[in-house]
Amino acid sequence: MSPEAIISLTAAISIGFRYLEPIHHNMQTAQNLQEQRLLDFDKIVSACKWIIQQVGRPKCMDSLWALWSQLSESMFTLERTLWPTQPPETQLHILLPPQPRPLSDVLLDNFDEYAAYVFAAIDPLERFHQWFVQVYDIVLHAEFNNMLQDSLLLFRTIESMLRMKQRLQSLLPQPAAAPKTPAAHSTAAPSAASTVPVATEPEVRDASGEVLAWY
């Protein structure tokens, strides 16, 4: 990692850590706010993780990758600070596909179960960005601000794609129900073969009147 990248990551972790450590004169209010912000970060990180696992790391995903890695590092650092004797639960690794994939792969059926994570992450990310704009100089921290804005655009784009898919699926005609088969009668009707009379061979007698048997 280059020195510039290290400085950028350190600044991002510091910003995220400050967001997760709110200052308030009421301790209970501060604790509640911290829990809410931790939940917000968890929603953002989870959505980023599922998208990245589906798409990989093409160039268009640079902002989302940076968002996932920086917020994850902030949560990881907070866990080690608050609970030093316990292993952090925040994961710092993602299993990527063998090759980068197009963004449209989020429309594949295997991503359907993760759509809710994307929907749930947008409002928390907007709240974090609004807080950042109020607290920090967006000119001095232009790179971080651009990353947040670009990530929001990506989330909004993916949200539109997923909701369009859901809308199209809701308009598809439902498959017709299979017709019910009538129940079979308990007594089977006699077959045609059983109702045909069996023909018998005519009797043949010899000159003395004895019946000749057929072999």
DRENDO-1510 file (C-alpha; in Angstrom, 1 decimal, always signed):
<recs>
REC; n; res; u; v; w
REC; 1; MET; +0.0; +0.0; +0.0 .
REC; 2; SER; +1.3; +3.4; -1.0 .
REC; 3; PRO; +1.9; +6.2; +1.6 .
REC; 4; GLU; -1.0; +8.1; +0.1 .
REC; 5; ALA; -3.3; +5.1; +0.4 .
REC; 6; ILE; -2.3; +4.6; +4.0 .
REC; 7; ILE; -3.0; +8.2; +4.9 .
REC; 8; SER; -6.3; +8.0; +3.1 .
REC; 9; LEU; -7.3; +4.8; +4.9 .
REC; 10; THR; -6.2; +6.2; +8.3 .
REC; 11; ALA; -8.3; +9.3; +7.8 .
REC; 12; ALA; -11.3; +7.3; +6.7 .
REC; 13; ILE; -11.1; +5.0; +9.7 .
REC; 14; SER; -10.8; +8.0; +12.0 .
REC; 15; ILE; -13.9; +9.6; +10.5 .
REC; 16; GLY; -15.8; +6.4; +10.8 .
REC; 17; PHE; -14.6; +5.9; +14.4 .
REC; 18; ARG; -15.7; +9.4; +15.4 .
REC; 19; TYR; -19.2; +8.7; +14.0 .
REC; 20; LEU; -19.4; +5.5; +16.1 .
REC; 21; GLU; -18.3; +7.4; +19.2 .
REC; 22; PRO; -20.9; +10.1; +19.6 .
REC; 23; ILE; -20.5; +12.8; +22.3 .
REC; 24; HIS; -23.5; +13.7; +24.4 .
REC; 25; HIS; -23.9; +15.0; +27.9 .
REC; 26; ASN; -26.5; +12.3; +28.6 .
REC; 27; MET; -24.7; +8.9; +28.8 .
REC; 28; GLN; -27.8; +6.9; +28.0 .
REC; 29; THR; -28.5; +9.0; +24.9 .
REC; 30; ALA; -24.9; +8.7; +23.8 .
REC; 31; GLN; -25.1; +4.9; +24.2 .
REC; 32; ASN; -28.4; +4.6; +22.3 .
REC; 33; LEU; -27.0; +6.8; +19.5 .
REC; 34; GLN; -23.9; +4.6; +19.3 .
REC; 35; GLU; -26.0; +1.5; +19.0 .
REC; 36; GLN; -28.1; +3.0; +16.2 .
REC; 37; ARG; -24.9; +4.1; +14.3 .
REC; 38; LEU; -23.3; +0.7; +14.7 .
REC; 39; LEU; -26.5; -0.8; +13.3 .
REC; 40; ASP; -26.4; +1.6; +10.4 .
REC; 41; PHE; -22.8; +0.7; +9.6 .
REC; 42; ASP; -23.6; -3.0; +9.8 .
REC; 43; LYS; -26.4; -2.5; +7.2 .
REC; 44; ILE; -24.1; -0.6; +4.9 .
REC; 45; VAL; -21.2; -3.1; +5.2 .
REC; 46; SER; -23.5; -6.0; +4.7 .
REC; 47; ALA; -25.0; -4.6; +1.5 .
REC; 48; CYS; -21.6; -3.8; +0.2 .
REC; 49; LYS; -20.4; -7.3; +1.0 .
REC; 50; TRP; -23.2; -9.1; -0.9 .
REC; 51; ILE; -22.8; -6.8; -3.9 .
REC; 52; ILE; -19.0; -7.2; -4.1 .
REC; 53; GLN; -19.3; -11.0; -3.7 .
REC; 54; GLN; -21.7; -11.0; -6.7 .
REC; 55; VAL; -19.9; -8.6; -8.9 .
REC; 56; GLY; -16.3; -8.6; -7.8 .
REC; 57; ARG; -14.0; -5.6; -8.2 .
REC; 58; PRO; -14.4; -4.1; -11.6 .
REC; 59; LYS; -13.4; -0.4; -11.8 .
REC; 60; CYS; -17.0; +0.8; -11.3 .
REC; 61; MET; -16.9; -0.8; -7.9 .
REC; 62; ASP; -13.9; +1.1; -6.5 .
REC; 63; SER; -16.1; +3.4; -4.3 .
REC; 64; LEU; -18.2; +0.6; -2.9 .
REC; 65; TRP; -15.0; -1.4; -2.2 .
REC; 66; ALA; -13.5; +1.6; -0.4 .
REC; 67; LEU; -16.7; +2.1; +1.6 .
REC; 68; TRP; -16.8; -1.5; +2.7 .
REC; 69; SER; -13.2; -1.7; +3.7 .
REC; 70; GLN; -13.1; +1.6; +5.5 .
REC; 71; LEU; -16.3; +1.2; +7.5 .
REC; 72; SER; -15.4; -2.4; +8.3 .
REC; 73; GLU; -12.0; -1.2; +9.6 .
REC; 74; SER; -13.8; +1.4; +11.8 .
REC; 75; MET; -16.1; -1.2; +13.3 .
REC; 76; PHE; -13.3; -3.6; +13.8 .
REC; 77; THR; -11.3; -0.9; +15.6 .
REC; 78; LEU; -14.2; +0.0; +17.8 .
REC; 79; GLU; -14.8; -3.7; +18.8 .
REC; 80; ARG; -11.2; -4.1; +19.8 .
REC; 81; THR; -11.5; -0.9; +21.9 .
REC; 82; LEU; -14.8; -1.7; +23.6 .
REC; 83; TRP; -14.2; -5.4; +24.1 .
REC; 84; PRO; -10.4; -6.0; +24.1 .
REC; 85; THR; -10.7; -9.6; +25.5 .
REC; 86; GLN; -13.2; -10.8; +22.8 .
REC; 87; PRO; -12.4; -11.5; +19.1 .
REC; 88; PRO; -14.0; -8.9; +16.8 .
REC; 89; GLU; -17.0; -10.1; +14.8 .
REC; 90; THR; -16.5; -7.7; +11.9 .
REC; 91; GLN; -15.0; -9.5; +8.9 .
REC; 92; LEU; -12.2; -7.9; +7.0 .
REC; 93; HIS; -12.2; -10.3; +4.0 .
REC; 94; ILE; -14.6; -11.0; +1.2 .
REC; 95; LEU; -14.7; -14.0; -1.1 .
REC; 96; LEU; -14.6; -12.6; -4.7 .
REC; 97; PRO; -15.8; -14.3; -7.9 .
REC; 98; PRO; -12.9; -15.6; -10.1 .
REC; 99; GLN; -13.4; -12.7; -12.6 .
REC; 100; PRO; -15.0; -9.3; -12.3 .
REC; 101; ARG; -18.6; -9.4; -13.4 .
REC; 102; PRO; -21.0; -6.8; -14.9 .
REC; 103; LEU; -23.1; -4.8; -12.5 .
REC; 104; SER; -26.2; -6.3; -14.1 .
REC; 105; ASP; -25.4; -9.6; -12.4 .
REC; 106; VAL; -27.3; -8.3; -9.4 .
REC; 107; LEU; -30.4; -9.2; -11.5 .
REC; 108; LEU; -29.6; -12.9; -11.5 .
REC; 109; ASP; -31.9; -15.0; -9.4 .
REC; 110; ASN; -29.2; -16.0; -6.9 .
REC; 111; PHE; -29.1; -12.4; -5.7 .
REC; 112; ASP; -32.8; -12.1; -5.0 .
REC; 113; GLU; -32.4; -13.0; -1.4 .
REC; 114; TYR; -29.9; -10.1; -0.9 .
REC; 115; ALA; -32.0; -7.3; -2.4 .
REC; 116; ALA; -33.4; -6.4; +1.0 .
REC; 117; TYR; -29.9; -5.7; +2.2 .
REC; 118; VAL; -29.4; -3.1; -0.5 .
REC; 119; PHE; -32.8; -1.4; +0.2 .
REC; 120; ALA; -32.0; -1.3; +4.0 .
REC; 121; ALA; -28.5; +0.3; +3.5 .
REC; 122; ILE; -29.5; +3.4; +1.6 .
REC; 123; ASP; -31.0; +5.5; +4.4 .
REC; 124; PRO; -28.2; +4.7; +6.8 .
REC; 125; LEU; -25.6; +5.7; +4.2 .
REC; 126; GLU; -27.5; +9.0; +3.6 .
REC; 127; ARG; -27.5; +9.7; +7.3 .
REC; 128; PHE; -23.8; +9.1; +7.5 .
REC; 129; HIS; -23.1; +11.4; +4.6 .
REC; 130; GLN; -25.2; +14.2; +6.0 .
REC; 131; TRP; -23.4; +13.9; +9.3 .
REC; 132; PHE; -20.0; +14.0; +7.5 .
REC; 133; VAL; -21.0; +17.1; +5.5 .
REC; 134; GLN; -22.0; +18.9; +8.8 .
REC; 135; VAL; -18.9; +17.9; +10.8 .
REC; 136; TYR; -16.0; +17.9; +8.2 .
REC; 137; ASP; -14.7; +20.2; +5.6 .
REC; 138; ILE; -15.7; +18.5; +2.3 .
REC; 139; VAL; -13.0; +20.4; +0.4 .
REC; 140; LEU; -10.2; +19.2; +2.7 .
REC; 141; HIS; -11.8; +15.7; +2.6 .
REC; 142; ALA; -13.0; +15.8; -1.0 .
REC; 143; GLU; -11.8; +12.2; -1.7 .
REC; 144; PHE; -13.9; +10.8; +1.1 .
REC; 145; ASN; -16.9; +12.9; +0.2 .
REC; 146; ASN; -16.7; +11.8; -3.4 .
REC; 147; MET; -16.5; +8.1; -2.3 .
REC; 148; LEU; -19.7; +8.5; -0.2 .
REC; 149; GLN; -21.5; +10.3; -3.0 .
REC; 150; ASP; -20.4; +7.7; -5.6 .
REC; 151; SER; -21.4; +4.9; -3.3 .
REC; 152; LEU; -24.9; +6.4; -2.9 .
REC; 153; LEU; -25.3; +6.6; -6.6 .
REC; 154; LEU; -24.3; +2.9; -7.0 .
REC; 155; PHE; -26.8; +1.9; -4.3 .
REC; 156; ARG; -29.5; +4.0; -5.9 .
REC; 157; THR; -28.7; +2.4; -9.3 .
REC; 158; ILE; -28.8; -1.1; -8.0 .
REC; 159; GLU; -32.0; -0.3; -6.0 .
REC; 160; SER; -33.7; +0.9; -9.2 .
REC; 161; MET; -32.6; -2.3; -11.1 .
REC; 162; LEU; -33.8; -4.6; -8.4 .
REC; 163; ARG; -37.2; -2.9; -8.0 .
REC; 164; MET; -37.7; -2.9; -11.7 .
REC; 165; LYS; -37.1; -6.7; -11.7 .
REC; 166; GLN; -39.6; -7.1; -8.9 .
REC; 167; ARG; -42.1; -5.0; -10.7 .
REC; 168; LEU; -41.8; -7.0; -13.9 .
REC; 169; GLN; -42.1; -10.3; -12.0 .
REC; 170; SER; -45.3; -9.1; -10.3 .
REC; 171; LEU; -46.8; -8.4; -13.8 .
REC; 172; LEU; -46.1; -11.9; -15.1 .
REC; 173; PRO; -49.2; -14.1; -15.4 .
REC; 174; GLN; -49.5; -16.7; -12.7 .
REC; 175; PRO; -49.4; -20.3; -13.9 .
REC; 176; ALA; -52.8; -21.9; -14.2 .
REC; 177; ALA; -53.8; -24.4; -11.6 .
REC; 178; ALA; -53.9; -28.0; -12.7 .
REC; 179; PRO; -57.5; -29.4; -13.2 .
REC; 180; LYS; -58.7; -31.7; -10.5 .
REC; 181; THR; -59.0; -35.4; -11.6 .
REC; 182; PRO; -62.3; -37.1; -10.6 .
REC; 183; ALA; -62.0; -39.6; -7.8 .
REC; 184; ALA; -62.1; -43.2; -9.0 .
REC; 185; HIS; -65.2; -45.3; -8.1 .
REC; 186; SER; -64.7; -47.9; -5.5 .
REC; 187; THR; -66.2; -50.6; -7.7 .
REC; 188; ALA; -64.5; -50.9; -11.1 .
REC; 189; ALA; -66.7; -51.2; -14.1 .
REC; 190; PRO; -66.3; -54.5; -15.9 .
REC; 191; SER; -64.0; -54.4; -18.8 .
REC; 192; ALA; -65.1; -54.9; -22.4 .
REC; 193; ALA; -63.1; -58.1; -22.6 .
REC; 194; SER; -64.9; -59.6; -19.5 .
REC; 195; THR; -68.4; -58.9; -21.0 .
REC; 196; VAL; -67.8; -60.7; -24.3 .
REC; 197; PRO; -69.2; -64.3; -24.2 .
REC; 198; VAL; -66.5; -67.0; -24.6 .
REC; 199; ALA; -67.1; -69.1; -27.8 .
REC; 200; THR; -67.1; -72.8; -27.2 .
REC; 201; GLU; -65.9; -75.5; -29.6 .
REC; 202; PRO; -68.7; -77.6; -31.1 .
REC; 203; GLU; -68.9; -81.3; -30.1 .
REC; 204; VAL; -67.8; -83.8; -32.7 .
REC; 205; ARG; -68.8; -87.5; -32.3 .
REC; 206; ASP; -67.5; -90.6; -34.1 .
REC; 207; ALA; -69.6; -93.3; -35.8 .
REC; 208; SER; -70.4; -95.1; -32.5 .
REC; 209; GLY; -71.6; -91.8; -30.9 .
REC; 210; GLU; -68.6; -91.2; -28.6 .
REC; 211; VAL; -67.5; -87.5; -28.2 .
REC; 212; LEU; -64.1; -86.9; -29.8 .
REC; 213; ALA; -61.8; -84.7; -27.6 .
REC; 214; TRP; -59.7; -81.9; -29.1 .
REC; 215; TYR; -56.0; -81.9; -28.3 .
</recs>
